Amino acid sequence: METFFGFLGGVGMQEILVIGLFVLIFFGAKKIPDFMKGLGKGVKEFKEGVKEVKQDIESTP
């Protein structure tokens, strides 16, 4: 698990569980799938934007 959550730094499994519990209480079980879907779309659009900028930089003479 340490390699998977390596980007979180010093956050341990207990902290992640507390954050997850807070999100579950705050958003409710029915809204979490919609929230994650929106988050996934946002990440996908961000990656596409970065890819386009990278292509523009590489194609500039």
N, C-alpha and C positions, 0 to 999 in steps of 0.2 A: 504494500500500500504506500510505502514511503516514496517510491519512484512516481507513482500516479499522482499523489498529492504534493509532489516536490515543489510545484509552483506556488504553493500556499505558505511556504516558509516554515515558521514554528507552530503552525496550527496543527493540533493533534486530532485524533479521532473523536475525543469527547467534545471538543469545540465544534467540530463539524456536525455532530449529532444534535448539539444544542441549537446551532444555526438552522438545521433542517427542521427541528421541532418548532422553532419560532416561525419559520416560513409556513409550515403546515397550519399552525394556529392563525397566523396573520392572514394568509390568503385563502385558506380552506382547501379541502381535498379536491373539490370540483374545479377550482380555478388553476391549480398547479399545471395540468396538462396544457391549457391555453397559454399560460405564462411561459412554459418551456418551449412551446411551439414558436411563440413570438421571439424568444431569445435565440432560438436556432436560426430563424429567418434573419435576424439582425446580424448574427455572426457570419452567415452565408453571404449577405450583402457586403459586409465589411471585407471579407476575403476577396470577393469579386472586385471591389473597389481597389484594394491593394494590388491585385493582379493587373488591373488596367493601368494603374499608375506605373507599375514596374515595366510593363510593356511599352508605355509611352517614353519612359526614361531610356530604355534599351534601344528604341527605334530612333531616338533623337541623334542626329549626326554629330 
